[in-house]
Amino acid sequence: MKRLLPEGNTKLLPEGNTKLLPEGNTKRTLTKEEAARILGVSKETVHRQIKAGKIPAVRIGRRVLVPADFVEALLRKWEKDSE
C-alpha cells in the first residue's frame, strides 16, 4: 500500500493562504467520509491510516474527526510531489 506520509510525519502544516479544500469550507475538522471524498480515497483507507497513526484524528463520541488543515497540507504535498 502506498504510504500517505513519511514515517512518523503527521505534523505537516499548510503554507501560505492557498486553499485546496472545496470553496467555502470554513470547517476546522472533517469527518472520515469528508476527508476520504476530498482525498479521493475510500473511507476504509482513511480509517486504516488513522489507526496506523499516519493521519491525526480525534474521537468525540462516535464521530472521528480529522483536522481540515492536515488534509489541505496533504493535498498540497501531493500536488508538490507531482510537479
C-alpha positions, 0 to 999 in steps of 0.5 A: 500500500502506498504510504500517505506520509513519511514515517512518523510525519503527521505534523505537516502544516499548510503554507501560505493562504492557498486553499485546496479544500472545496470553496467555502469550507470554513470547517476546522475538522472533517469527518472520515467520509469528508476527508476520504471524498476530498482525498479521493480515497475510500473511507476504509483507507482513511480509517486504516491510516488513522489507526496506523497513526499516519493521519491525526484524528480525534474521537468525540463520541462516535464521530472521528474527526480529522483536522481540515488543515492536515488534509489541505497540507496533504493535498498540497504535498501531493500536488508538490510531489507531482510537479 
